[in-house]
């Protein structure tokens, strides 16, 4: 099963059964594995945890339709990675006019898990998709991992041991060459936003740092 066409993946029985039940309940929703958004020649890859039930699981686009997208897309737009800050159109569907620029968004787990909690086995099963996706990005220079699960998944996909790189908000990890540089952020979930663990300013600081890093790569002729 290719990472570019995972819509029929049933590798995780619990997740496949969950989505099948949701297709019966809400037949107009996406209710399938959610593909990445953005082009493979991007230099920035944003990795989240997984689809939200009323967000990407409904719309079919990562971080679109829930609170997480209300933080992510304005940040991408502010720093020149997206053509618009609004992920939804007037009908609350994925904004067809929005395009990513030099950025791509994906998830550690592509299927909506029950209670938004994938099991370790499911995370590992989906990691092959992430590894294949990363290997297919020839200009990839930076990864932003949203949350601890995404941090660990990105490192595993790169063939590294997560225990060697401690997760923390707005932390930069310079990985062995020629691997991309990893930036960590708390996940832009509604819970983190409501509790004050993450603010718009502290979240956007991560993207500012990634943008400055990419500019420095340009000045050195790296990408």
C-alpha positions as CSV (number, residue, x, y, z in Angstrom):
1,X,0.0,0.0,0.0
2,X,1.6,3.3,-1.1
3,X,1.6,6.3,1.2
4,X,0.1,8.3,-1.7
5,X,-3.0,6.2,-1.9
6,X,-3.8,4.9,1.6
7,X,-7.6,5.3,1.4
8,X,-8.3,1.6,1.4
9,X,-5.8,0.6,4.0
10,X,-7.2,-1.9,6.6
11,X,-3.9,-2.9,8.2
12,X,-5.2,-2.0,11.7
13,X,-8.4,-4.0,12.4
14,X,-9.6,-1.7,15.3
15,X,-9.2,1.4,13.2
16,X,-10.7,-0.1,10.1
17,X,-13.8,-1.3,12.1
18,X,-14.1,2.2,13.7
19,X,-14.1,3.9,10.4
20,X,-16.6,1.4,8.9
21,X,-19.0,2.2,11.7
22,X,-18.5,5.9,11.2
23,X,-19.3,5.5,7.4
24,X,-22.6,4.1,8.4
25,X,-23.3,6.9,10.9
26,X,-22.1,9.8,8.7
27,X,-21.9,8.6,5.1
28,X,-21.1,12.2,3.8
29,X,-17.9,12.4,5.8
30,X,-14.5,11.3,4.6
31,X,-14.3,8.5,7.3
32,X,-11.2,6.9,5.7
33,X,-7.4,7.2,6.1
34,X,-6.5,10.9,5.6
35,X,-3.8,11.5,2.9
36,X,-1.2,14.2,3.3
37,X,-1.7,17.7,2.1
38,X,1.0,19.6,0.1
39,X,3.6,18.7,-2.5
40,X,6.4,16.2,-2.2
41,X,9.1,18.8,-3.2
42,X,8.4,20.9,-0.1
43,X,11.2,21.6,2.3
44,X,9.0,21.6,5.4
45,X,7.0,18.7,6.6
46,X,4.5,19.2,9.5
47,X,3.7,15.9,11.3
48,X,0.7,15.7,13.6
49,X,-0.8,12.8,15.6
50,X,-3.9,11.8,13.7
51,X,-7.2,13.0,12.2
52,X,-9.7,14.7,14.5
53,X,-13.2,13.1,14.3
54,X,-15.0,16.3,13.2
55,X,-11.9,17.7,11.6
56,X,-9.8,15.8,9.0
57,X,-11.9,12.7,9.4
58,X,-14.9,14.7,8.2
59,X,-13.2,16.9,5.6
60,X,-10.4,14.6,4.3
61,X,-7.7,17.2,4.8
62,X,-5.2,17.2,7.7
63,X,-6.0,19.8,10.5
64,X,-9.1,21.0,8.7
65,X,-12.4,21.5,10.5
66,X,-11.3,21.6,14.1
67,X,-9.6,23.9,16.6
68,X,-6.1,22.5,15.7
69,X,-6.5,23.9,12.2
70,X,-7.5,27.3,13.6
71,X,-4.0,27.5,15.0
72,X,-2.0,25.7,12.3
73,X,-3.1,27.3,9.1
74,X,-2.8,30.9,10.4
75,X,0.8,30.1,11.5
76,X,1.6,28.6,8.1
77,X,0.1,31.6,6.3
78,X,1.9,34.1,8.5
79,X,5.3,32.6,7.7
80,X,4.7,32.1,4.0
81,X,3.9,28.4,3.9
82,X,0.2,28.8,2.9
83,X,-1.8,31.0,0.6
84,X,-4.6,31.6,3.1
85,X,-5.2,31.4,6.9
86,X,-8.7,30.0,6.6
87,X,-8.8,26.2,6.3
88,X,-12.6,26.1,5.7
89,X,-14.9,27.7,3.2
90,X,-18.3,29.2,3.8
91,X,-19.9,25.7,3.8
92,X,-17.4,24.5,6.5
93,X,-15.7,22.2,3.9
94,X,-12.0,22.3,3.1
95,X,-11.1,25.6,1.5
96,X,-10.4,24.7,-2.1
97,X,-8.5,28.0,-2.7
98,X,-5.9,27.2,0.1
99,X,-2.6,25.9,-1.2
100,X,0.6,25.1,0.7
101,X,3.9,26.7,-0.4
102,X,7.1,24.7,0.2
103,X,5.2,22.8,3.0
104,X,3.4,19.5,3.4
105,X,1.2,18.3,6.3
106,X,0.8,14.6,7.3
107,X,0.1,12.6,10.4
108,X,1.8,9.8,12.4
109,X,-1.5,7.9,12.2
110,X,-3.7,8.4,9.2
111,X,-6.9,6.9,10.6
112,X,-9.1,8.3,13.3
113,X,-8.6,6.2,16.4
114,X,-11.4,5.7,19.0
115,X,-11.2,8.5,21.7
116,X,-8.3,10.0,19.6
117,X,-5.9,7.5,21.2
118,X,-4.0,5.2,18.8
119,X,-2.3,2.2,20.3
120,X,1.5,1.8,20.1
121,X,0.9,-1.1,17.6
122,X,-1.1,1.2,15.4
123,X,1.4,3.9,15.5
124,X,4.2,1.5,14.5
125,X,2.1,0.0,11.7
126,X,1.5,3.4,10.2
127,X,5.1,4.5,10.6
128,X,6.0,2.7,7.3
129,X,3.8,5.2,5.5
130,X,5.6,8.1,7.1
131,X,9.0,6.7,6.4
132,X,8.1,6.2,2.7
133,X,6.7,9.7,2.5
134,X,9.9,11.2,4.0
135,X,12.0,9.2,1.6
136,X,10.0,10.6,-1.3
137,X,10.7,14.2,-0.4
138,X,14.0,15.1,-2.1
139,X,14.3,18.7,-0.8
140,X,13.1,18.0,2.8
141,X,15.1,20.2,5.2
142,X,12.9,20.6,8.2
143,X,10.2,18.7,10.1
144,X,7.9,20.2,12.7
145,X,6.6,17.5,15.0
146,X,3.3,18.5,16.8
147,X,3.4,16.6,20.0
148,X,5.3,13.7,21.6
149,X,3.8,11.0,19.4
150,X,4.6,12.9,16.2
151,X,8.1,13.5,17.5
152,X,8.7,9.8,18.2
153,X,7.1,8.8,14.9
154,X,9.3,11.2,12.9
155,X,12.5,9.9,14.5
156,X,11.5,6.3,14.0
157,X,10.7,7.0,10.3
158,X,14.2,8.5,10.0
159,X,15.8,5.4,11.5
160,X,16.7,7.1,14.8
161,X,16.0,6.1,18.4
162,X,13.5,8.6,20.1
163,X,15.2,8.1,23.4
164,X,18.2,9.9,22.1
165,X,16.2,13.1,21.4
166,X,14.1,14.6,24.3
167,X,10.8,16.2,23.2
168,X,10.1,19.8,24.3
169,X,8.3,22.8,23.0
170,X,10.3,24.9,20.5
171,X,13.3,22.6,20.7
172,X,15.5,22.1,17.7
173,X,17.2,18.8,17.1
174,X,20.1,18.8,14.6
175,X,20.0,15.3,13.3
176,X,22.9,13.4,11.7
177,X,23.5,14.6,8.1
178,X,21.9,14.3,5.6
179,X,18.7,14.0,7.7
180,X,16.4,17.0,8.0
181,X,16.4,19.2,11.2
182,X,13.6,18.4,13.6
183,X,11.6,21.1,15.4
184,X,9.3,20.2,18.3
185,X,6.0,21.9,19.3
186,X,3.3,21.1,21.7
187,X,0.3,19.8,19.7
188,X,-2.1,22.6,18.6
189,X,-5.0,20.8,20.2
190,X,-8.0,22.5,21.7
191,X,-7.0,21.1,25.1
192,X,-3.6,22.6,24.9
193,X,-5.0,25.9,23.7
194,X,-7.8,26.1,26.4
195,X,-5.5,25.2,29.2
196,X,-2.9,27.8,28.2
197,X,-0.2,25.2,27.7
198,X,0.1,26.5,24.2
199,X,-0.6,30.1,23.0
200,X,-0.8,31.4,19.5
201,X,2.4,33.3,20.1
202,X,4.3,30.3,21.5
203,X,3.1,28.1,18.7
204,X,4.0,30.5,15.9
205,X,7.4,30.9,17.5
206,X,8.2,27.4,16.3
207,X,7.2,28.3,12.7
208,X,9.2,31.5,12.9
209,X,12.3,29.4,13.9
210,X,11.7,26.9,11.1
211,X,11.3,29.7,8.5
212,X,14.6,31.3,9.7
213,X,16.3,28.0,9.5
214,X,15.2,27.5,5.9
215,X,16.4,31.0,5.0
216,X,19.8,30.1,6.5
217,X,19.8,27.0,4.3
218,X,19.3,29.2,1.3
219,X,22.1,31.5,2.2
220,X,24.4,28.5,2.5
221,X,23.2,27.1,-0.8
222,X,22.0,23.9,1.0
223,X,18.5,23.9,-0.6
